[in-house]
Amino acid sequence: MRKQIVAGNWKMNTTFADGFNLAKEVICKSANIPQNVELIICPPFTHLAEFAKATRGTNLHIGAQNCAMWDKGAYTGEVSAVMLKSVGVTHVILGHSERREYFGENSPVLLKKLHLALENGLVPIFCCGEKLAERESNNHFEVVAQQIDETLCQLTPQQMERVVIAYEPVWAIGTGKTATADQAQEMHAHIRKLITSKFGAAIAQNTSILYGGSCKPSNASEIFGKADVDGGLIGGAALVADDFIAIAKGFK
Ligand code: PGA
């Protein structure tokens, strides 16, 4: 059975102290989340080492929001996959639309990051998704297919087995506008089909595909109820422990 996953993308929010309190609250309140739901939080880099230490032995995993496209060296300001691994980080978000938009990350860059994350034993949470204009011009399936073709389809089957995918329509991120459950399902099924045609049904059926974009307690359950939706990548609502936990309880 595919893993059900709820991951919180904190983005550039919280001081260390505020974030630590939020993480503690999430752990306290996560006690009765179903066993098969994996909970992940992805706080800023400054929080990772301490959070990984403090959450050891709990059911909360710690992810980073990005990693460098090089393994080490003279790249001022960058943080490598091996460094993340060395402090106990288990996951890394790659290809978030904000990284693509504000930091110019494209497929060749993301492919390098995917390789480094996988080589260092991190689970990539790989984001894809179309912009509003692309959906309005009915190009959304092609756009997502190209994003996946240029990145995930370049991996080996052994690598692909360890990847989590997040479909995040850019027009739904932080806007309060959610994709309908049917729109999410339709795209998730499309993505699974792409993975099937490249890697075969066994790998595709085992790949968790998360939905992201204004996911909240009031809509999570309907979206997670769809056949090809295996959880969520949560932005704003992950900053409120009760909302994040309510979302994680949204699986039927
Ligand atoms: P949102 O963000 O839930 O605030 O829309 C999701 C994301 O960017 O991962």
py3Dmol code that shows the C-alpha trace and the ligand (Angstrom):
import py3Dmol

protein = """\
ATOM      1  CA  MET A   1       0.000   0.000   0.000  1.00  0.00           C
ATOM      2  CA  ARG A   2       1.200   3.519  -0.765  1.00  0.00           C
ATOM      3  CA  LYS A   3       2.311   5.686   2.109  1.00  0.00           C
ATOM      4  CA  GLN A   4      -0.073   8.428   3.106  1.00  0.00           C
ATOM      5  CA  ILE A   5       1.877  11.562   3.862  1.00  0.00           C
ATOM      6  CA  VAL A   6       1.147  15.001   5.232  1.00  0.00           C
ATOM      7  CA  ALA A   7       4.099  17.367   4.968  1.00  0.00           C
ATOM      8  CA  GLY A   8       4.252  20.934   6.232  1.00  0.00           C
ATOM      9  CA  ASN A   9       6.207  23.473   4.214  1.00  0.00           C
ATOM     10  CA  TRP A  10       6.868  26.281   6.664  1.00  0.00           C
ATOM     11  CA  LYS A  11       8.613  28.406   4.000  1.00  0.00           C
ATOM     12  CA  MET A  12      10.470  31.430   5.493  1.00  0.00           C
ATOM     13  CA  ASN A  13       8.373  31.610   8.654  1.00  0.00           C
ATOM     14  CA  THR A  14       9.003  31.370  12.421  1.00  0.00           C
ATOM     15  CA  THR A  15      11.941  32.334  14.595  1.00  0.00           C
ATOM     16  CA  PHE A  16      13.731  29.367  16.099  1.00  0.00           C
ATOM     17  CA  ALA A  17      11.843  29.712  19.398  1.00  0.00           C
ATOM     18  CA  ASP A  18       8.411  30.071  17.803  1.00  0.00           C
ATOM     19  CA  GLY A  19       9.123  27.205  15.436  1.00  0.00           C
ATOM     20  CA  PHE A  20      10.305  24.953  18.237  1.00  0.00           C
ATOM     21  CA  ASN A  21       7.085  25.571  20.168  1.00  0.00           C
ATOM     22  CA  LEU A  22       5.038  24.869  17.061  1.00  0.00           C
ATOM     23  CA  ALA A  23       6.896  21.602  16.424  1.00  0.00           C
ATOM     24  CA  LYS A  24       6.379  20.544  20.049  1.00  0.00           C
ATOM     25  CA  GLU A  25       2.675  21.295  19.773  1.00  0.00           C
ATOM     26  CA  VAL A  26       2.462  19.240  16.555  1.00  0.00           C
ATOM     27  CA  ILE A  27       4.127  16.280  18.286  1.00  0.00           C
ATOM     28  CA  CYS A  28       1.841  16.499  21.326  1.00  0.00           C
ATOM     29  CA  LYS A  29      -1.289  16.654  19.215  1.00  0.00           C
ATOM     30  CA  SER A  30      -0.224  13.991  16.712  1.00  0.00           C
ATOM     31  CA  ALA A  31      -0.676  11.094  19.122  1.00  0.00           C
ATOM     32  CA  ASN A  32      -3.856   9.731  17.555  1.00  0.00           C
ATOM     33  CA  ILE A  33      -3.052  10.197  13.919  1.00  0.00           C
ATOM     34  CA  PRO A  34      -3.449   6.892  12.062  1.00  0.00           C
ATOM     35  CA  GLN A  35      -0.229   4.812  12.097  1.00  0.00           C
ATOM     36  CA  ASN A  36       0.048   4.649   8.329  1.00  0.00           C
ATOM     37  CA  VAL A  37       0.106   8.444   7.951  1.00  0.00           C
ATOM     38  CA  GLU A  38       3.626   9.842   7.785  1.00  0.00           C
ATOM     39  CA  LEU A  39       3.988  13.342   9.211  1.00  0.00           C
ATOM     40  CA  ILE A  40       6.806  15.593   8.020  1.00  0.00           C
ATOM     41  CA  ILE A  41       7.633  19.207   8.793  1.00  0.00           C
ATOM     42  CA  CYS A  42       9.991  21.280   6.675  1.00  0.00           C
ATOM     43  CA  PRO A  43      11.132  24.305   8.694  1.00  0.00           C
ATOM     44  CA  PRO A  44      13.863  26.784   7.664  1.00  0.00           C
ATOM     45  CA  PHE A  45      17.502  25.588   7.571  1.00  0.00           C
ATOM     46  CA  THR A  46      18.331  27.269  10.894  1.00  0.00           C
ATOM     47  CA  HIS A  47      15.896  24.967  12.718  1.00  0.00           C
ATOM     48  CA  LEU A  48      16.794  21.631  11.175  1.00  0.00           C
ATOM     49  CA  ALA A  49      19.564  20.224  13.382  1.00  0.00           C
ATOM     50  CA  GLU A  50      17.797  20.941  16.674  1.00  0.00           C
ATOM     51  CA  PHE A  51      14.427  19.795  15.340  1.00  0.00           C
ATOM     52  CA  ALA A  52      15.896  16.532  14.086  1.00  0.00           C
ATOM     53  CA  LYS A  53      17.429  15.926  17.519  1.00  0.00           C
ATOM     54  CA  ALA A  54      14.251  16.806  19.379  1.00  0.00           C
ATOM     55  CA  THR A  55      11.997  14.659  17.191  1.00  0.00           C
ATOM     56  CA  ARG A  56      14.151  11.527  17.200  1.00  0.00           C
ATOM     57  CA  GLY A  57      11.966   8.601  18.224  1.00  0.00           C
ATOM     58  CA  THR A  58       8.712  10.475  17.542  1.00  0.00           C
ATOM     59  CA  ASN A  59       6.501   9.987  14.485  1.00  0.00           C
ATOM     60  CA  LEU A  60       7.487  13.380  13.084  1.00  0.00           C
ATOM     61  CA  HIS A  61      10.085  13.498  10.301  1.00  0.00           C
ATOM     62  CA  ILE A  62      12.135  16.555   9.460  1.00  0.00           C
ATOM     63  CA  GLY A  63      12.601  17.811   5.911  1.00  0.00           C
ATOM     64  CA  ALA A  64      14.474  20.711   4.338  1.00  0.00           C
ATOM     65  CA  GLN A  65      12.914  23.059   1.800  1.00  0.00           C
ATOM     66  CA  ASN A  66      15.812  22.955  -0.636  1.00  0.00           C
ATOM     67  CA  CYS A  67      19.380  21.747  -1.090  1.00  0.00           C
ATOM     68  CA  ALA A  68      22.321  22.878  -3.193  1.00  0.00           C
ATOM     69  CA  MET A  69      22.955  21.608  -6.712  1.00  0.00           C
ATOM     70  CA  TRP A  70      26.596  20.897  -5.816  1.00  0.00           C
ATOM     71  CA  ASP A  71      27.993  18.525  -3.231  1.00  0.00           C
ATOM     72  CA  LYS A  72      30.479  20.935  -1.589  1.00  0.00           C
ATOM     73  CA  GLY A  73      32.872  23.788  -2.182  1.00  0.00           C
ATOM     74  CA  ALA A  74      32.947  27.502  -2.856  1.00  0.00           C
ATOM     75  CA  TYR A  75      29.220  28.175  -3.112  1.00  0.00           C
ATOM     76  CA  THR A  76      28.630  30.895  -0.549  1.00  0.00           C
ATOM     77  CA  GLY A  77      25.291  30.618   1.192  1.00  0.00           C
ATOM     78  CA  GLU A  78      24.399  27.144  -0.017  1.00  0.00           C
ATOM     79  CA  VAL A  79      23.554  24.047   2.041  1.00  0.00           C
ATOM     80  CA  SER A  80      24.295  20.609   0.609  1.00  0.00           C
ATOM     81  CA  ALA A  81      22.352  17.361   0.767  1.00  0.00           C
ATOM     82  CA  VAL A  82      25.165  15.676   2.705  1.00  0.00           C
ATOM     83  CA  MET A  83      25.016  18.445   5.328  1.00  0.00           C
ATOM     84  CA  LEU A  84      21.272  17.961   5.681  1.00  0.00           C
ATOM     85  CA  LYS A  85      21.706  14.230   6.067  1.00  0.00           C
ATOM     86  CA  SER A  86      24.436  14.751   8.661  1.00  0.00           C
ATOM     87  CA  VAL A  87      22.050  16.538  11.051  1.00  0.00           C
ATOM     88  CA  GLY A  88      19.264  13.963  10.779  1.00  0.00           C
ATOM     89  CA  VAL A  89      17.107  15.439   8.027  1.00  0.00           C
ATOM     90  CA  THR A  90      15.208  12.727   6.137  1.00  0.00           C
ATOM     91  CA  HIS A  91      13.348  14.584   3.359  1.00  0.00           C
ATOM     92  CA  VAL A  92      13.914  17.537   1.067  1.00  0.00           C
ATOM     93  CA  ILE A  93      11.398  19.544  -0.962  1.00  0.00           C
ATOM     94  CA  LEU A  94      12.716  20.104  -4.490  1.00  0.00           C
ATOM     95  CA  GLY A  95      11.254  22.129  -7.327  1.00  0.00           C
ATOM     96  CA  HIS A  96       8.759  24.143  -5.339  1.00  0.00           C
ATOM     97  CA  SER A  97       7.183  26.757  -7.603  1.00  0.00           C
ATOM     98  CA  GLU A  98       8.618  29.548  -5.436  1.00  0.00           C
ATOM     99  CA  ARG A  99      12.123  28.177  -6.064  1.00  0.00           C
ATOM    100  CA  ARG A 100      11.365  27.922  -9.773  1.00  0.00           C
ATOM    101  CA  GLU A 101       9.924  31.446  -9.875  1.00  0.00           C
ATOM    102  CA  TYR A 102      12.236  33.454  -7.577  1.00  0.00           C
ATOM    103  CA  PHE A 103      15.472  31.494  -7.885  1.00  0.00           C
ATOM    104  CA  GLY A 104      15.295  30.431 -11.505  1.00  0.00           C
ATOM    105  CA  GLU A 105      15.356  26.712 -10.779  1.00  0.00           C
ATOM    106  CA  ASN A 106      14.708  24.755 -13.940  1.00  0.00           C
ATOM    107  CA  SER A 107      14.723  21.085 -14.826  1.00  0.00           C
ATOM    108  CA  PRO A 108      18.505  20.653 -15.311  1.00  0.00           C
ATOM    109  CA  VAL A 109      19.130  22.252 -11.899  1.00  0.00           C
ATOM    110  CA  LEU A 110      16.435  20.142 -10.281  1.00  0.00           C
ATOM    111  CA  LEU A 111      17.787  16.958 -11.796  1.00  0.00           C
ATOM    112  CA  LYS A 112      21.177  17.658 -10.201  1.00  0.00           C
ATOM    113  CA  LYS A 113      19.484  18.282  -6.864  1.00  0.00           C
ATOM    114  CA  LEU A 114      17.449  15.086  -7.190  1.00  0.00           C
ATOM    115  CA  HIS A 115      20.620  13.081  -7.763  1.00  0.00           C
ATOM    116  CA  LEU A 116      22.397  14.628  -4.776  1.00  0.00           C
ATOM    117  CA  ALA A 117      19.415  14.150  -2.468  1.00  0.00           C
ATOM    118  CA  LEU A 118      19.070  10.501  -3.469  1.00  0.00           C
ATOM    119  CA  GLU A 119      22.808   9.777  -3.291  1.00  0.00           C
ATOM    120  CA  ASN A 120      22.767  11.082   0.257  1.00  0.00           C
ATOM    121  CA  GLY A 121      19.777   9.085   1.382  1.00  0.00           C
ATOM    122  CA  LEU A 122      17.247  11.903   1.487  1.00  0.00           C
ATOM    123  CA  VAL A 123      13.710  11.410   0.200  1.00  0.00           C
ATOM    124  CA  PRO A 124      12.939  14.124  -2.351  1.00  0.00           C
ATOM    125  CA  ILE A 125       9.457  15.619  -2.267  1.00  0.00           C
ATOM    126  CA  PHE A 126       9.433  16.709  -5.882  1.00  0.00           C
ATOM    127  CA  CYS A 127       6.983  19.492  -6.773  1.00  0.00           C
ATOM    128  CA  CYS A 128       5.358  20.064 -10.127  1.00  0.00           C
ATOM    129  CA  GLY A 129       2.387  22.107 -11.239  1.00  0.00           C
ATOM    130  CA  GLU A 130       1.066  24.542 -13.809  1.00  0.00           C
ATOM    131  CA  LYS A 131       0.512  28.287 -13.665  1.00  0.00           C
ATOM    132  CA  LEU A 132      -2.918  29.859 -14.035  1.00  0.00           C
ATOM    133  CA  ALA A 133      -2.398  30.903 -17.669  1.00  0.00           C
ATOM    134  CA  GLU A 134      -1.286  27.378 -18.525  1.00  0.00           C
ATOM    135  CA  ARG A 135      -4.447  25.910 -17.040  1.00  0.00           C
ATOM    136  CA  GLU A 136      -6.624  28.519 -18.715  1.00  0.00           C
ATOM    137  CA  SER A 137      -5.101  27.695 -22.066  1.00  0.00           C
ATOM    138  CA  ASN A 138      -5.669  24.022 -21.345  1.00  0.00           C
ATOM    139  CA  ASN A 139      -1.964  23.201 -21.339  1.00  0.00           C
ATOM    140  CA  HIS A 140      -1.763  21.970 -17.742  1.00  0.00           C
ATOM    141  CA  PHE A 141      -1.348  18.276 -18.557  1.00  0.00           C
ATOM    142  CA  GLU A 142       1.461  19.010 -21.016  1.00  0.00           C
ATOM    143  CA  VAL A 143       3.251  21.398 -18.669  1.00  0.00           C
ATOM    144  CA  VAL A 144       3.294  18.854 -15.840  1.00  0.00           C
ATOM    145  CA  ALA A 145       4.291  16.063 -18.238  1.00  0.00           C
ATOM    146  CA  GLN A 146       7.254  18.107 -19.406  1.00  0.00           C
ATOM    147  CA  GLN A 147       8.330  18.945 -15.845  1.00  0.00           C
ATOM    148  CA  ILE A 148       8.292  15.247 -14.983  1.00  0.00           C
ATOM    149  CA  ASP A 149       9.803  14.080 -18.241  1.00  0.00           C
ATOM    150  CA  GLU A 150      12.843  16.346 -17.815  1.00  0.00           C
ATOM    151  CA  THR A 151      13.496  15.332 -14.216  1.00  0.00           C
ATOM    152  CA  LEU A 152      11.955  12.216 -12.670  1.00  0.00           C
ATOM    153  CA  CYS A 153      11.953  10.305 -15.964  1.00  0.00           C
ATOM    154  CA  GLN A 154      15.742  10.758 -16.081  1.00  0.00           C
ATOM    155  CA  LEU A 155      16.178   8.765 -12.848  1.00  0.00           C
ATOM    156  CA  THR A 156      16.749   5.047 -12.565  1.00  0.00           C
ATOM    157  CA  PRO A 157      13.855   2.881 -11.338  1.00  0.00           C
ATOM    158  CA  GLN A 158      15.775   2.331  -8.072  1.00  0.00           C
ATOM    159  CA  GLN A 159      15.966   6.089  -7.590  1.00  0.00           C
ATOM    160  CA  MET A 160      12.364   6.722  -8.590  1.00  0.00           C
ATOM    161  CA  GLU A 161      11.148   4.242  -5.997  1.00  0.00           C
ATOM    162  CA  ARG A 162      12.288   6.618  -3.270  1.00  0.00           C
ATOM    163  CA  VAL A 163      10.700   9.803  -4.608  1.00  0.00           C
ATOM    164  CA  VAL A 164       7.523  11.443  -3.334  1.00  0.00           C
ATOM    165  CA  ILE A 165       5.726  13.700  -5.819  1.00  0.00           C
ATOM    166  CA  ALA A 166       3.729  16.809  -4.903  1.00  0.00           C
ATOM    167  CA  TYR A 167       1.316  18.262  -7.434  1.00  0.00           C
ATOM    168  CA  GLU A 168       0.899  21.933  -6.641  1.00  0.00           C
ATOM    169  CA  PRO A 169      -1.037  24.057  -9.126  1.00  0.00           C
ATOM    170  CA  VAL A 170       0.717  27.420  -8.836  1.00  0.00           C
ATOM    171  CA  TRP A 171      -2.593  29.298  -8.927  1.00  0.00           C
ATOM    172  CA  ALA A 172      -3.693  27.512  -5.761  1.00  0.00           C
ATOM    173  CA  ILE A 173      -0.586  28.187  -3.654  1.00  0.00           C
ATOM    174  CA  GLY A 174      -1.225  30.694  -0.889  1.00  0.00           C
ATOM    175  CA  THR A 175      -4.220  32.091  -2.755  1.00  0.00           C
ATOM    176  CA  GLY A 176      -7.046  30.431  -0.857  1.00  0.00           C
ATOM    177  CA  LYS A 177      -8.144  29.004  -4.202  1.00  0.00           C
ATOM    178  CA  THR A 178      -7.963  25.226  -4.024  1.00  0.00           C
ATOM    179  CA  ALA A 179      -8.148  22.850  -6.927  1.00  0.00           C
ATOM    180  CA  THR A 180     -11.368  20.874  -6.704  1.00  0.00           C
ATOM    181  CA  ALA A 181     -10.990  17.284  -5.597  1.00  0.00           C
ATOM    182  CA  ASP A 182     -11.806  16.226  -9.166  1.00  0.00           C
ATOM    183  CA  GLN A 183      -9.160  18.524 -10.651  1.00  0.00           C
ATOM    184  CA  ALA A 184      -6.604  17.108  -8.213  1.00  0.00           C
ATOM    185  CA  GLN A 185      -7.589  13.518  -8.967  1.00  0.00           C
ATOM    186  CA  GLU A 186      -7.455  14.102 -12.716  1.00  0.00           C
ATOM    187  CA  MET A 187      -3.913  15.479 -12.544  1.00  0.00           C
ATOM    188  CA  HIS A 188      -2.713  12.874 -10.037  1.00  0.00           C
ATOM    189  CA  ALA A 189      -3.982  10.095 -12.302  1.00  0.00           C
ATOM    190  CA  HIS A 190      -2.173  11.762 -15.216  1.00  0.00           C
ATOM    191  CA  ILE A 191       1.062  11.894 -13.208  1.00  0.00           C
ATOM    192  CA  ARG A 192       0.729   8.264 -12.152  1.00  0.00           C
ATOM    193  CA  LYS A 193       0.207   7.312 -15.784  1.00  0.00           C
ATOM    194  CA  LEU A 194       3.409   9.134 -16.768  1.00  0.00           C
ATOM    195  CA  ILE A 195       5.319   7.277 -14.052  1.00  0.00           C
ATOM    196  CA  THR A 196       3.735   3.999 -15.176  1.00  0.00           C
ATOM    197  CA  SER A 197       4.762   4.445 -18.770  1.00  0.00           C
ATOM    198  CA  LYS A 198       8.370   5.172 -17.818  1.00  0.00           C
ATOM    199  CA  PHE A 199       8.887   2.916 -14.789  1.00  0.00           C
ATOM    200  CA  GLY A 200       6.074   0.375 -14.875  1.00  0.00           C
ATOM    201  CA  ALA A 201       2.955  -0.149 -12.789  1.00  0.00           C
ATOM    202  CA  ALA A 202       4.639  -1.527  -9.677  1.00  0.00           C
ATOM    203  CA  ILE A 203       6.712   1.597  -9.079  1.00  0.00           C
ATOM    204  CA  ALA A 204       3.900   3.952 -10.095  1.00  0.00           C
ATOM    205  CA  GLN A 205       1.422   2.263  -7.783  1.00  0.00           C
ATOM    206  CA  ASN A 206       3.859   2.641  -4.892  1.00  0.00           C
ATOM    207  CA  THR A 207       4.653   6.309  -5.499  1.00  0.00           C
ATOM    208  CA  SER A 208       2.932   8.693  -3.111  1.00  0.00           C
ATOM    209  CA  ILE A 209       1.539  11.746  -4.896  1.00  0.00           C
ATOM    210  CA  LEU A 210       0.611  14.644  -2.612  1.00  0.00           C
ATOM    211  CA  TYR A 211      -1.641  17.576  -3.394  1.00  0.00           C
ATOM    212  CA  GLY A 212      -0.576  21.098  -2.410  1.00  0.00           C
ATOM    213  CA  GLY A 213      -2.233  24.476  -2.728  1.00  0.00           C
ATOM    214  CA  SER A 214      -4.498  26.049  -0.084  1.00  0.00           C
ATOM    215  CA  CYS A 215      -5.125  22.695   1.529  1.00  0.00           C
ATOM    216  CA  LYS A 216      -6.957  23.175   4.829  1.00  0.00           C
ATOM    217  CA  PRO A 217      -9.003  21.172   7.337  1.00  0.00           C
ATOM    218  CA  SER A 218     -12.231  21.977   5.482  1.00  0.00           C
ATOM    219  CA  ASN A 219     -11.117  20.547   2.130  1.00  0.00           C
ATOM    220  CA  ALA A 220      -8.397  17.984   2.958  1.00  0.00           C
ATOM    221  CA  SER A 221     -10.704  15.087   3.544  1.00  0.00           C
ATOM    222  CA  GLU A 222     -12.476  15.387   0.198  1.00  0.00           C
ATOM    223  CA  ILE A 223      -9.203  15.771  -1.717  1.00  0.00           C
ATOM    224  CA  PHE A 224      -7.441  12.960   0.183  1.00  0.00           C
ATOM    225  CA  GLY A 225     -10.457  10.766  -0.479  1.00  0.00           C
ATOM    226  CA  LYS A 226      -9.610  10.597  -4.179  1.00  0.00           C
ATOM    227  CA  ALA A 227      -8.013   7.423  -5.474  1.00  0.00           C
ATOM    228  CA  ASP A 228      -4.708   8.896  -6.628  1.00  0.00           C
ATOM    229  CA  VAL A 229      -4.229  11.485  -3.886  1.00  0.00           C
ATOM    230  CA  ASP A 230      -1.961  10.174  -1.144  1.00  0.00           C
ATOM    231  CA  GLY A 231      -1.792  13.203   1.116  1.00  0.00           C
ATOM    232  CA  GLY A 232      -0.801  16.835   1.069  1.00  0.00           C
ATOM    233  CA  LEU A 233       2.013  19.352   1.050  1.00  0.00           C
ATOM    234  CA  ILE A 234       0.709  22.073   3.315  1.00  0.00           C
ATOM    235  CA  GLY A 235       1.917  25.689   3.437  1.00  0.00           C
ATOM    236  CA  GLY A 236      -0.066  28.247   5.440  1.00  0.00           C
ATOM    237  CA  ALA A 237      -2.138  25.730   7.396  1.00  0.00           C
ATOM    238  CA  ALA A 238       1.042  23.952   8.570  1.00  0.00           C
ATOM    239  CA  LEU A 239       1.841  26.995  10.722  1.00  0.00           C
ATOM    240  CA  VAL A 240      -1.171  26.316  12.949  1.00  0.00           C
ATOM    241  CA  ALA A 241      -0.725  23.034  14.823  1.00  0.00           C
ATOM    242  CA  ASP A 242      -4.446  22.326  15.135  1.00  0.00           C
ATOM    243  CA  ASP A 243      -5.018  22.853  11.408  1.00  0.00           C
ATOM    244  CA  PHE A 244      -2.028  20.730  10.420  1.00  0.00           C
ATOM    245  CA  ILE A 245      -3.187  17.902  12.654  1.00  0.00           C
ATOM    246  CA  ALA A 246      -6.794  18.205  11.481  1.00  0.00           C
ATOM    247  CA  ILE A 247      -5.530  17.889   7.891  1.00  0.00           C
ATOM    248  CA  ALA A 248      -3.532  14.782   8.829  1.00  0.00           C
ATOM    249  CA  LYS A 249      -6.705  13.284  10.205  1.00  0.00           C
ATOM    250  CA  GLY A 250      -8.420  13.949   6.882  1.00  0.00           C
ATOM    251  CA  PHE A 251      -7.822  10.462   5.456  1.00  0.00           C
ATOM    252  CA  LYS A 252     -10.947   8.356   5.339  1.00  0.00           C
TER     253      LYS A 252
END
"""
ligand_1 = """\
9
PGA
P -0.323 26.791 0.740
O 1.133 26.414 0.218
O -0.860 25.596 1.469
O -0.106 27.977 1.668
O -1.145 27.154 -0.448
C 1.431 25.123 -0.249
C 2.856 25.075 -0.701
O 3.361 26.070 -1.223
O 3.544 24.033 -0.555
"""
view = py3Dmol.view(width=600, height=400)
view.addModel(protein, "pdb")
view.setStyle({"model": 0}, {"cartoon": {"style": "trace"}})
view.addModel(ligand_1, "xyz")
view.setStyle({"model": 1}, {"stick": {}})
view.zoomTo()
view.show()
